[in-house]
Amino acid sequence: MRDIYPDWEDVARTCVEVLRMEAGTNPTDPALTALVGELAVADPHFRAWWAEHRVAHQDFGSKRINHPAVGELTLDWDTFRYAGAPEQQLVLWSANPGTPNAEQLAALARSTAHSP
């Protein structure tokens, strides 16, 4: 992930904050408790960020991504949740039409359209 996200630390911190929000919403979820324990043991960054007790909820934003085929992209993203199963979500990534990022996405789509 560090290679994909030039702003890896910001992305990772936000993921920890979102996980903390989820843990606060579902404090008795054994799988979530186990995940937090596993991450805390395995990763010093996670351990330090978890101890900060920050929470976040994000349904949209913008991220820079290093893509191996088209280079660096800055994309907007939006999350849509299914009301019948809120744990399920669809994340859409997009770029403003006419921008270099949109051109890079179109190039990527063309290159994968003919792949088996």
N, CA, C and O atoms as a MOPAC input file, in Angstrom:
PM7 MOZYME 1SCF
protein

 N      0.82000 1    -1.18800 1     0.00000 1
 C      0.00000 1     0.00000 1     0.00000 1
 C      0.87100 1     1.26200 1     0.00000 1
 O      0.47400 1     2.30400 1    -0.52200 1
 N      2.03900 1     1.15100 1     0.58200 1
 C      2.92500 1     2.31800 1     0.60300 1
 C      3.34600 1     2.73200 1    -0.80100 1
 O      3.57300 1     3.91400 1    -1.06200 1
 N      3.45000 1     1.76600 1    -1.69900 1
 C      3.80700 1     2.07900 1    -3.08500 1
 C      2.62300 1     2.66000 1    -3.85200 1
 O      2.80800 1     3.46600 1    -4.76400 1
 N      1.43100 1     2.26300 1    -3.49200 1
 C      0.23200 1     2.71800 1    -4.21000 1
 C     -0.15200 1     4.13500 1    -3.80000 1
 O     -0.50100 1     4.95500 1    -4.65000 1
 N     -0.09100 1     4.42600 1    -2.51300 1
 C     -0.52200 1     5.73000 1    -2.00700 1
 C      0.67900 1     6.59400 1    -1.65000 1
 O      1.36900 1     6.30500 1    -0.67200 1
 N      0.94900 1     7.65600 1    -2.42500 1
 C      2.05200 1     8.56200 1    -2.06200 1
 C      1.85500 1     9.17600 1    -0.67200 1
 O      2.82500 1     9.48700 1     0.01900 1
 N      0.59300 1     9.34800 1    -0.27000 1
 C      0.26800 1     9.89800 1     1.04600 1
 C     -0.10200 1     8.75500 1     1.99000 1
 O     -1.07400 1     8.84900 1     2.73800 1
 N      0.68400 1     7.67300 1     1.94800 1
 C      0.35600 1     6.45800 1     2.67800 1
 C      0.04500 1     6.70400 1     4.14200 1
 O     -0.93200 1     6.15700 1     4.65400 1
 N      0.82800 1     7.49400 1     4.82100 1
 C      0.61200 1     7.68100 1     6.25200 1
 C     -0.75200 1     8.31200 1     6.52300 1
 O     -1.44600 1     7.89100 1     7.44800 1
 N     -1.14900 1     9.30900 1     5.74000 1
 C     -2.46100 1     9.92500 1     5.93000 1
 C     -3.58100 1     8.92600 1     5.66300 1
 O     -4.56100 1     8.87500 1     6.40600 1
 N     -3.43700 1     8.13800 1     4.60900 1
 C     -4.44200 1     7.13000 1     4.26700 1
 C     -4.53700 1     6.09100 1     5.38100 1
 O     -5.63600 1     5.72400 1     5.79600 1
 N     -3.40600 1     5.62200 1     5.85900 1
 C     -3.39300 1     4.60300 1     6.90200 1
 C     -3.98300 1     5.12900 1     8.20800 1
 O     -4.75600 1     4.43400 1     8.86700 1
 N     -3.62100 1     6.34500 1     8.57900 1
 C     -4.17300 1     6.94400 1     9.79800 1
 C     -5.69300 1     7.02400 1     9.72000 1
 O     -6.39700 1     6.69300 1    10.67400 1
 N     -6.18400 1     7.47000 1     8.56800 1
 C     -7.63300 1     7.58800 1     8.39600 1
 C     -8.29900 1     6.21800 1     8.49500 1
 O     -9.37700 1     6.09700 1     9.07600 1
 N     -7.67300 1     5.19600 1     7.94000 1
 C     -8.22300 1     3.83500 1     8.04900 1
 C     -8.32100 1     3.40300 1     9.51000 1
 O     -9.30700 1     2.78500 1     9.91000 1
 N     -7.30700 1     3.72300 1    10.30000 1
 C     -7.33300 1     3.38600 1    11.72500 1
 C     -8.46600 1     4.14800 1    12.41500 1
 O     -9.16600 1     3.58700 1    13.25800 1
 N     -8.64800 1     5.41000 1    12.06400 1
 C     -9.70200 1     6.22300 1    12.67000 1
 C    -11.09300 1     5.70200 1    12.29800 1
 O    -12.00000 1     5.70300 1    13.13000 1
 N    -11.25800 1     5.26300 1    11.06300 1
 C    -12.53300 1     4.68600 1    10.63600 1
 C    -12.76800 1     3.35900 1    11.35400 1
 O    -13.89100 1     3.06200 1    11.76300 1
 N    -11.71400 1     2.56500 1    11.50700 1
 C    -11.83500 1     1.30300 1    12.23300 1
 C    -12.22200 1     1.55000 1    13.68900 1
 O    -13.01900 1     0.80200 1    14.25600 1
 N    -11.66300 1     2.59100 1    14.29200 1
 C    -12.01900 1     2.92100 1    15.67700 1
 C    -13.48600 1     3.32000 1    15.75900 1
 O    -14.16900 1     2.96200 1    16.71900 1
 N    -13.98000 1     4.05300 1    14.77100 1
 C    -15.40100 1     4.42100 1    14.73700 1
 C    -16.26200 1     3.15900 1    14.66400 1
 O    -17.26700 1     3.03600 1    15.36400 1
 N    -15.85300 1     2.23600 1    13.81500 1
 C    -16.58000 1     0.96800 1    13.67100 1
 C    -16.53000 1     0.17100 1    14.96900 1
 O    -17.53100 1    -0.42300 1    15.37000 1
 N    -15.38900 1     0.15200 1    15.61900 1
 C    -15.25000 1    -0.57500 1    16.88100 1
 C    -16.13200 1     0.04100 1    17.96600 1
 O    -16.66800 1    -0.67500 1    18.81200 1
 N    -16.28100 1     1.35200 1    17.94500 1
 C    -17.15800 1     2.00800 1    18.91100 1
 C    -18.62100 1     1.71400 1    18.64400 1
 O    -19.43100 1     1.65700 1    19.57000 1
 N    -18.95600 1     1.52900 1    17.38000 1
 C    -20.33100 1     1.21500 1    16.99500 1
 C    -20.67000 1    -0.24100 1    17.29200 1
 O    -21.81500 1    -0.56500 1    17.60800 1
 N    -19.67400 1    -1.11600 1    17.19100 1
 C    -19.85800 1    -2.55900 1    17.39800 1
 C    -18.86500 1    -3.10400 1    18.41800 1
 O    -18.01000 1    -3.91700 1    18.06700 1
 N    -18.96200 1    -2.67200 1    19.67100 1
 C    -17.93000 1    -3.03900 1    20.65500 1
 C    -17.89600 1    -4.52400 1    21.02000 1
 O    -16.90500 1    -4.98800 1    21.58300 1
 N    -18.94100 1    -5.26900 1    20.71800 1
 C    -18.95300 1    -6.68900 1    21.08700 1
 C    -18.69100 1    -7.60900 1    19.90200 1
 O    -18.85100 1    -8.82400 1    20.02000 1
 N    -18.29400 1    -7.05500 1    18.77300 1
 C    -18.02300 1    -7.87000 1    17.59200 1
 C    -16.70200 1    -8.61000 1    17.79100 1
 O    -15.64500 1    -7.98000 1    17.81600 1
 N    -16.74400 1    -9.94200 1    17.93400 1
 C    -15.50600 1   -10.68000 1    18.21500 1
 C    -14.50700 1   -10.63600 1    17.06200 1
 O    -13.30000 1   -10.62200 1    17.30300 1
 N    -14.97700 1   -10.61400 1    15.82700 1
 C    -14.05100 1   -10.56200 1    14.68700 1
 C    -13.33100 1    -9.21800 1    14.65100 1
 O    -12.13700 1    -9.16200 1    14.35700 1
 N    -14.03900 1    -8.15100 1    14.94500 1
 C    -13.43300 1    -6.82300 1    14.96500 1
 C    -12.43400 1    -6.70100 1    16.11300 1
 O    -11.35400 1    -6.13300 1    15.94600 1
 N    -12.79200 1    -7.22600 1    17.25500 1
 C    -11.87700 1    -7.22100 1    18.40100 1
 C    -10.60700 1    -8.00400 1    18.08200 1
 O     -9.50300 1    -7.57300 1    18.41400 1
 N    -10.77100 1    -9.14800 1    17.44000 1
 C     -9.60600 1    -9.96200 1    17.06600 1
 C     -8.72600 1    -9.23300 1    16.05500 1
 O     -7.50000 1    -9.27900 1    16.15000 1
 N     -9.35200 1    -8.55800 1    15.08300 1
 C     -8.59000 1    -7.80800 1    14.08400 1
 C     -7.77100 1    -6.70300 1    14.73800 1
 O     -6.58600 1    -6.55000 1    14.44000 1
 N     -8.38500 1    -5.94100 1    15.61600 1
 C     -7.66700 1    -4.86200 1    16.30000 1
 C     -6.49900 1    -5.43200 1    17.10200 1
 O     -5.40500 1    -4.86800 1    17.09500 1
 N     -6.72700 1    -6.53600 1    17.78500 1
 C     -5.64200 1    -7.16000 1    18.54700 1
 C     -4.50500 1    -7.62200 1    17.65900 1
 O     -3.33500 1    -7.40700 1    17.97400 1
 N     -4.84800 1    -8.25200 1    16.55600 1
 C     -3.82800 1    -8.73600 1    15.61900 1
 C     -3.01000 1    -7.57900 1    15.05000 1
 O     -1.78300 1    -7.65600 1    14.97900 1
 N     -3.69300 1    -6.50700 1    14.64500 1
 C     -2.98800 1    -5.34900 1    14.08500 1
 C     -2.11700 1    -4.66400 1    15.13500 1
 O     -1.00900 1    -4.21800 1    14.83500 1
 N     -2.61700 1    -4.58400 1    16.35700 1
 C     -1.85000 1    -3.93400 1    17.42700 1
 C     -0.56400 1    -4.68600 1    17.72900 1
 O      0.46400 1    -4.07300 1    18.01700 1
 N     -0.61700 1    -6.01200 1    17.66300 1
 C      0.57900 1    -6.81500 1    17.90700 1
 C      1.55200 1    -6.71500 1    16.73400 1
 O      2.76600 1    -6.64900 1    16.92700 1
 N      1.00700 1    -6.70400 1    15.51500 1
 C      1.84300 1    -6.80600 1    14.31300 1
 C      2.45100 1    -5.49400 1    13.83800 1
 O      3.50200 1    -5.50500 1    13.19900 1
 N      1.81500 1    -4.36600 1    14.13600 1
 C      2.26000 1    -3.11900 1    13.50000 1
 C      2.39800 1    -1.96500 1    14.48700 1
 O      1.41400 1    -1.56500 1    15.10800 1
 N      3.60600 1    -1.42600 1    14.63900 1
 C      3.80600 1    -0.32300 1    15.58800 1
 C      3.07100 1     0.96100 1    15.18700 1
 O      2.64700 1     1.72600 1    16.05300 1
 N      2.91800 1     1.20200 1    13.87000 1
 C      2.15500 1     2.38000 1    13.44700 1
 C      0.70600 1     2.25600 1    13.90700 1
 O      0.14400 1     3.18300 1    14.48800 1
 N      0.11400 1     1.09500 1    13.63700 1
 C     -1.26700 1     0.88200 1    14.05500 1
 C     -1.39800 1     1.07500 1    15.55600 1
 O     -2.30900 1     1.76100 1    16.02000 1
 N     -0.49800 1     0.47800 1    16.31000 1
 C     -0.54100 1     0.55700 1    17.77100 1
 C     -0.52500 1     2.01400 1    18.23700 1
 O     -1.31200 1     2.40100 1    19.10100 1
 N      0.35900 1     2.80900 1    17.67300 1
 C      0.47000 1     4.22300 1    18.07700 1
 C     -0.77400 1     5.01300 1    17.67800 1
 O     -1.29300 1     5.80700 1    18.46300 1
 N     -1.24400 1     4.79200 1    16.46000 1
 C     -2.42600 1     5.54200 1    15.99600 1
 C     -3.68200 1     5.11700 1    16.73600 1
 O     -4.53500 1     5.95300 1    17.03300 1
 N     -3.80900 1     3.83800 1    17.03700 1
 C     -4.97300 1     3.35400 1    17.78500 1
 C     -5.00200 1     4.00400 1    19.16400 1
 O     -6.07000 1     4.36400 1    19.66100 1
 N     -3.85200 1     4.15400 1    19.77200 1
 C     -3.75800 1     4.73900 1    21.11000 1
 C     -4.14600 1     6.21900 1    21.12800 1
 O     -4.42100 1     6.76300 1    22.19800 1
 N     -4.17400 1     6.87300 1    19.98400 1
 C     -4.57500 1     8.28400 1    19.92300 1
 C     -6.08000 1     8.47100 1    20.09200 1
 O     -6.53300 1     9.58100 1    20.37200 1
 N     -6.85200 1     7.41500 1    19.92900 1
 C     -8.31200 1     7.43100 1    20.11900 1
 C     -9.04100 1     8.38900 1    19.17800 1
 O    -10.09400 1     8.91900 1    19.53100 1
 N     -8.50000 1     8.61000 1    18.00700 1
 C     -9.18700 1     9.44900 1    17.02100 1
 C    -10.20000 1     8.61300 1    16.25400 1
 O     -9.97300 1     7.43300 1    15.98600 1
 N    -11.32200 1     9.24000 1    15.90200 1
 C    -12.33400 1     8.55300 1    15.11000 1
 C    -12.64100 1     9.36600 1    13.86000 1
 O    -12.48900 1    10.58700 1    13.84000 1
 N    -13.07200 1     8.66600 1    12.82400 1
 C    -13.43500 1     9.33400 1    11.57900 1
 C    -14.53400 1     8.53000 1    10.89600 1
 O    -14.65400 1     7.31800 1    11.07900 1
 N    -15.30500 1     9.21700 1    10.13200 1
 C    -16.31600 1     8.59000 1     9.27400 1
 C    -16.19100 1     9.27200 1     7.92700 1
 O    -16.39000 1    10.48200 1     7.82100 1
 N    -15.86800 1     8.52200 1     6.91700 1
 C    -15.68900 1     9.11400 1     5.59300 1
 C    -16.51800 1     8.37300 1     4.56800 1
 O    -16.46500 1     7.14700 1     4.47000 1
 N    -17.28800 1     9.13700 1     3.80400 1
 C    -18.06400 1     8.56700 1     2.71000 1
 C    -17.60100 1     9.09500 1     1.35700 1
 O    -18.07000 1     8.63900 1     0.31400 1
 N    -16.68100 1    10.05500 1     1.37500 1
 C    -16.18400 1    10.62500 1     0.12800 1
 C    -14.84200 1    11.28700 1     0.39900 1
 O    -14.47500 1    11.53900 1     1.54600 1
 N    -14.12800 1    11.55900 1    -0.66400 1
 C    -12.85300 1    12.22500 1    -0.51400 1
 C    -12.07200 1    12.21500 1    -1.81200 1
 O    -12.61700 1    11.96300 1    -2.88600 1
 N    -10.81000 1    12.49000 1    -1.69200 1
 C     -9.89600 1    12.52900 1    -2.82300 1
 C     -8.59000 1    11.87600 1    -2.38600 1
 O     -8.12300 1    12.10400 1    -1.27000 1
 N     -7.99700 1    11.06300 1    -3.26500 1
 C     -6.74300 1    10.40800 1    -2.93700 1
 C     -5.81800 1    10.41000 1    -4.15000 1
 O     -6.25100 1    10.34600 1    -5.30100 1
 N     -4.52100 1    10.48600 1    -3.83700 1
 C     -3.49800 1    10.30800 1    -4.86500 1
 C     -3.10600 1     8.84700 1    -4.89000 1
 O     -2.91200 1     8.22600 1    -3.84500 1
 N     -2.99000 1     8.29900 1    -6.09600 1
 C     -2.67400 1     6.88300 1    -6.26900 1
 C     -1.56900 1     6.75100 1    -7.30700 1
 O     -1.58900 1     7.43400 1    -8.33100 1
 N     -0.60900 1     5.87800 1    -7.04700 1
 C      0.39600 1     5.50900 1    -8.04700 1
 C     -0.08500 1     4.24000 1    -8.73300 1
 O     -0.14000 1     3.17700 1    -8.11400 1
 N     -0.43000 1     4.35000 1    -9.99900 1
 C     -0.86900 1     3.17100 1   -10.74400 1
 C      0.27700 1     2.71900 1   -11.63900 1
 O      0.86700 1     3.54200 1   -12.33900 1
 N      0.60400 1     1.43000 1   -11.63200 1
 C      1.76600 1     0.96500 1   -12.40300 1
 C      1.63400 1     1.17400 1   -13.91100 1
 O      2.64800 1     1.27500 1   -14.60300 1
 N      0.42100 1     1.24100 1   -14.42900 1
 C      0.25100 1     1.38000 1   -15.87900 1
 C      0.12500 1     2.82900 1   -16.35200 1
 O      0.54300 1     3.15300 1   -17.46300 1
 N     -0.44900 1     3.70600 1   -15.51800 1
 C     -0.70400 1     5.07700 1   -15.98300 1
 C     -0.06600 1     6.15300 1   -15.12100 1
 O     -0.21700 1     7.34200 1   -15.40100 1
 N      0.64300 1     5.74900 1   -14.07700 1
 C      1.33300 1     6.73300 1   -13.24600 1
 C      0.45500 1     7.28700 1   -12.13300 1
 O     -0.51400 1     6.65400 1   -11.71300 1
 N      0.81000 1     8.47500 1   -11.66600 1
 C      0.10100 1     9.06500 1   -10.53400 1
 C     -1.23500 1     9.64600 1   -10.97100 1
 O     -1.33000 1    10.35200 1   -11.97500 1
 N     -2.25900 1     9.33300 1   -10.19300 1
 C     -3.61400 1     9.82800 1   -10.41100 1
 C     -4.10700 1    10.49200 1    -9.13400 1
 O     -3.78100 1    10.05100 1    -8.03200 1
 N     -4.88200 1    11.53900 1    -9.28200 1
 C     -5.63300 1    12.08100 1    -8.16100 1
 C     -7.09900 1    11.86000 1    -8.49600 1
 O     -7.62000 1    12.41100 1    -9.46600 1
 N     -7.75500 1    11.04300 1    -7.67700 1
 C     -9.13300 1    10.64700 1    -7.95600 1
 C    -10.04100 1    10.99900 1    -6.79200 1
 O     -9.63200 1    10.98600 1    -5.63100 1
 N    -11.28700 1    11.31400 1    -7.13200 1
 C    -12.31800 1    11.50100 1    -6.12300 1
 C    -12.97600 1    10.15700 1    -5.89300 1
 O    -13.03100 1     9.32900 1    -6.80300 1
 N    -13.47600 1     9.93000 1    -4.69400 1
 C    -14.18200 1     8.69300 1    -4.39800 1
 C    -15.41200 1     8.98900 1    -3.56200 1
 O    -15.42400 1     9.90800 1    -2.74300 1
 N    -16.44000 1     8.19400 1    -3.78500 1
 C    -17.70100 1     8.29200 1    -3.05700 1
 C    -18.13100 1     6.89000 1    -2.63500 1
 O    -17.99900 1     5.93400 1    -3.39900 1
 N    -18.64400 1     6.78100 1    -1.42000 1
 C    -19.10600 1     5.50000 1    -0.90600 1
 C    -20.62700 1     5.50600 1    -0.83900 1
 O    -21.24100 1     6.46000 1    -0.36300 1
 N    -21.21600 1     4.43000 1    -1.32300 1
 C    -22.66200 1     4.25500 1    -1.26000 1
 C    -22.93600 1     2.99200 1    -0.46800 1
 O    -22.37100 1     1.93600 1    -0.75400 1
 N    -23.80600 1     3.10100 1     0.53200 1
 C    -24.13400 1     1.95600 1     1.38400 1
 C    -25.54100 1     1.46400 1     1.05900 1
 O    -26.43300 1     2.25000 1     0.73900 1
 N    -25.71600 1     0.16200 1     1.14600 1
 C    -27.01700 1    -0.45200 1     0.95400 1
 C    -27.74900 1    -0.42600 1     2.29200 1
 O    -27.26800 1    -0.98900 1     3.27600 1
 N    -28.90900 1     0.22500 1     2.32900 1
 C    -29.64400 1     0.39300 1     3.58100 1
 C    -30.01100 1    -0.94800 1     4.21900 1
 O    -30.07400 1    -1.05100 1     5.44400 1
 N    -30.25100 1    -1.96600 1     3.40700 1
 C    -30.62100 1    -3.27000 1     3.93500 1
 C    -29.46000 1    -4.02100 1     4.55700 1
 O    -29.67400 1    -4.96100 1     5.32300 1
 N    -28.25600 1    -3.63200 1     4.24800 1
 C    -27.04900 1    -4.27200 1     4.79500 1
 C    -25.94900 1    -3.21300 1     4.83200 1
 O    -25.07800 1    -3.19700 1     3.96200 1
 N    -25.98100 1    -2.32800 1     5.83100 1
 C    -25.05600 1    -1.18800 1     5.86200 1
 C    -23.58000 1    -1.55100 1     5.85600 1
 O    -22.74100 1    -0.71100 1     5.52900 1
 N    -23.24500 1    -2.79900 1     6.21600 1
 C    -21.84400 1    -3.19400 1     6.17500 1
 C    -21.36000 1    -3.39600 1     4.74600 1
 O    -20.15600 1    -3.47700 1     4.50300 1
 N    -22.28800 1    -3.47900 1     3.80000 1
 C    -21.91700 1    -3.59100 1     2.39100 1
 C    -21.87400 1    -2.19000 1     1.79100 1
 O    -22.71300 1    -1.33800 1     2.08300 1
 N    -20.87400 1    -1.98300 1     0.94800 1
 C    -20.73900 1    -0.65700 1     0.33700 1
 C    -20.15000 1    -0.77100 1    -1.05700 1
 O    -19.46100 1    -1.73500 1    -1.39200 1
 N    -20.43800 1     0.22600 1    -1.84500 1
 C    -19.88700 1     0.35100 1    -3.18900 1
 C    -19.08400 1     1.63900 1    -3.20300 1
 O    -19.60000 1     2.69700 1    -2.84400 1
 N    -17.83300 1     1.55800 1    -3.61300 1
 C    -16.97900 1     2.74600 1    -3.67700 1
 C    -16.71300 1     3.04200 1    -5.14500 1
 O    -16.20700 1     2.19200 1    -5.87800 1
 N    -17.05900 1     4.25500 1    -5.56900 1
 C    -16.84700 1     4.68600 1    -6.94500 1
 C    -15.70200 1     5.69400 1    -6.98800 1
 O    -15.65800 1     6.64000 1    -6.20100 1
 N    -14.78500 1     5.47500 1    -7.91300 1
 C    -13.65000 1     6.36700 1    -8.12500 1
 C    -13.88500 1     7.11000 1    -9.42300 1
 O    -14.33700 1     6.52000 1   -10.40400 1
 N    -13.57900 1     8.41700 1    -9.43900 1
 C    -13.81900 1     9.21100 1   -10.65000 1
 C    -12.81300 1    10.35200 1   -10.76100 1
 O    -12.10300 1    10.68900 1    -9.81400 1
 N    -12.78600 1    10.92400 1   -11.95000 1
 C    -11.95400 1    12.10400 1   -12.21700 1
 C    -12.81200 1    13.09700 1   -12.98100 1
 O    -13.71300 1    12.70300 1   -13.72200 1
 N    -12.54000 1    14.36700 1   -12.80600 1
 C    -13.29200 1    15.39300 1   -13.52900 1
 C    -13.04500 1    15.25900 1   -15.02500 1
 O    -11.89700 1    15.12700 1   -15.45100 1
 N    -14.10500 1    15.29000 1   -15.82500 1
 C    -13.95300 1    15.17200 1   -17.28500 1
 C    -13.00600 1    16.23600 1   -17.84100 1
 O    -12.99000 1    17.38000 1   -17.38800 1
 N    -12.22600 1    15.82700 1   -18.82600 1
 C    -11.31900 1    16.75400 1   -19.49300 1
 C    -10.01200 1    17.00300 1   -18.77200 1
 O     -9.18200 1    17.77100 1   -19.25900 1
 N     -9.80600 1    16.38000 1   -17.63100 1
 C     -8.56400 1    16.57100 1   -16.87600 1
 C     -7.55300 1    15.49300 1   -17.26100 1
 O     -7.93100 1    14.45800 1   -17.81000 1
 N     -6.29200 1    15.72500 1   -16.98200 1
 C     -5.29900 1    14.66900 1   -17.22900 1
 C     -5.64000 1    13.36500 1   -16.49800 1
 O     -5.39200 1    12.27800 1   -17.01900 1
 N     -6.20900 1    13.47500 1   -15.29500 1
 C     -6.59200 1    12.26400 1   -14.56200 1
 C     -7.68300 1    11.49600 1   -15.30400 1
 O     -7.64900 1    10.26600 1   -15.34500 1
 N     -8.64100 1    12.19700 1   -15.88400 1
 C     -9.69600 1    11.53800 1   -16.66200 1
 C     -9.09900 1    10.86200 1   -17.89400 1
 O     -9.50800 1     9.76200 1   -18.26300 1
 N     -8.13700 1    11.51900 1   -18.52400 1
 C     -7.47900 1    10.92900 1   -19.69100 1
 C     -6.71400 1     9.66300 1   -19.29100 1
 O     -6.72000 1     8.67700 1   -20.02700 1
 N     -6.06600 1     9.69000 1   -18.14300 1
 C     -5.33300 1     8.51300 1   -17.66400 1
 C     -6.29400 1     7.35800 1   -17.36000 1
 O     -5.99300 1     6.20500 1   -17.66700 1
 N     -7.44900 1     7.66500 1   -16.76000 1
 C     -8.44100 1     6.62300 1   -16.49400 1
 C     -8.97700 1     6.03300 1   -17.79300 1
 O     -9.15900 1     4.82000 1   -17.90000 1
 N     -9.22900 1     6.88900 1   -18.77900 1
 C     -9.70100 1     6.39800 1   -20.08000 1
 C     -8.65300 1     5.49600 1   -20.72500 1
 O     -8.99200 1     4.46200 1   -21.30200 1
 N     -7.38800 1     5.88000 1   -20.63000 1
 C     -6.31000 1     5.05300 1   -21.17200 1
 C     -6.25200 1     3.70200 1   -20.46500 1
 O     -6.03500 1     2.66800 1   -21.09700 1
 N     -6.44600 1     3.72200 1   -19.16700 1
 C     -6.44700 1     2.48200 1   -18.40100 1
 C     -7.62800 1     1.59700 1   -18.80800 1
 O     -7.48000 1     0.38400 1   -18.96200 1
 N     -8.78800 1     2.20800 1   -18.97900 1
 C     -9.97000 1     1.44700 1   -19.40500 1
 C     -9.75400 1     0.82600 1   -20.78400 1
 O    -10.12200 1    -0.32600 1   -21.01800 1
 N     -9.16300 1     1.58800 1   -21.68400 1
 C     -8.89000 1     1.05600 1   -23.02500 1
 C     -7.90800 1    -0.10200 1   -22.95800 1
 O     -8.06500 1    -1.09200 1   -23.67300 1
 N     -6.90600 1     0.01200 1   -22.11300 1
 C     -5.87900 1    -1.04100 1   -22.05200 1
 C     -6.41100 1    -2.31700 1   -21.43200 1
 O     -5.90200 1    -3.39600 1   -21.73400 1
 N     -7.40400 1    -2.23100 1   -20.58500 1
 C     -7.95500 1    -3.42400 1   -19.95500 1
 C     -9.17500 1    -3.96800 1   -20.69800 1
 O     -9.58600 1    -5.10200 1   -20.45100 1
 N     -9.75800 1    -3.18400 1   -21.60000 1
 C    -10.95300 1    -3.62200 1   -22.32200 1
 C    -10.66700 1    -4.82800 1   -23.21700 1
 O    -11.56000 1    -5.63100 1   -23.48400 1
 N     -9.44800 1    -4.95100 1   -23.67000 1
 C     -9.10000 1    -6.03500 1   -24.59100 1
 C     -8.30200 1    -7.14500 1   -23.91200 1
 O     -7.81000 1    -8.05500 1   -24.58000 1
 N     -8.17500 1    -7.07300 1   -22.59800 1
 C     -7.43900 1    -8.10800 1   -21.86800 1
 C     -8.33700 1    -9.31700 1   -21.64100 1
 O     -9.53700 1    -9.16000 1   -21.41900 1
 N     -7.77000 1   -10.52600 1   -21.69500 1
 C     -8.58700 1   -11.73700 1   -21.45400 1
 C     -9.03000 1   -11.85600 1   -20.02000 1
 O     -9.71800 1   -12.81200 1   -19.66300 1

